């Protein structure tokens, strides 16, 4: 299956979805798109994804939250410990 065929099949499935078809642009959004143009809207989307979405590689992933000696982590354990000890 080529990339174009895959996209065609994807969009056909999305069109058939009752959930997806329940969303509609409001007139305000349609007017904004008509004023700005699709090229600008696409650029906004690319900028948003590049700046706001998480990067593919996070250098300190899993290491940014201290566990030993951290008052938050100790306090959380105290609040969730229900053994009564």
N, C-alpha and C positions, 0 to 999 in steps of 0.2 A: 504494500500500500504506500503510495507516495504521500508526501507531506500535504499537498493540496487536497488529495482524497481524504486524508485523515481529518483535516480542518472542515471539509464539506460535511463529512459524517458527524463530526462533533456539533457543528452548528445546526444540523438537521435534528439531532437529539435534543439540543437546547431549545429549539423552536417548539418541539412537541411537549416540552415540560410545562405542566400547568403552573407549577411554582414560579418558574422563570417568566412565563407569559403574564403573570399577575403584576409585574413591574412595568410602569410606564413613565416616560419623562413628562414632567410638568411643562406648561407653556413657557414659564420663566427659563427653564433649562434649554428648551428648544430655541428660544430667542437668543440665548447666550451662545449656543453653538453656531447659529446662523451669523451672528455678529463677528465672533472670533474666527470661525472656520475650523474644519476638522484637523488641519495640520497643527494649529495651535493647541487644540484639545489633546491631540496625540502627544505633543511635546510636554504638555502639563502632566499627562499620565506617566510618561517615561521619567520625568523629573521626580514625580511623587514616589514612584517605585524605587528609583535609585537612591533617594535621600531618606525615605521614611521606612522602607522595608528593611528587615534584618539582613546584614551581609551574609554571603554564603559561608565565609570563614570568620569565626569569632575568636580572636587570639586568646582570651582568658576564659573561654567558655567553661563553666563549672568551677572556676577558681575565684570569681569575683565576690562570693559571699563567704565571709569567714565563719567557721563553725566552732573552733576552740577559743574559749575566752571571750566570745562575743556576748554581750549582755542580752541582746535580742534573742539569740539562739538559746541562751540559758533560761531566760524568762519564758520563752515559748515552751520549753520542756517542762518548766514548773507548772505552767497553766494547763498543759495537756496531760500531766502525770496524775492519774486518778487512783493510784494504788493506795494513797493515804499514808504512805511512809514518810 
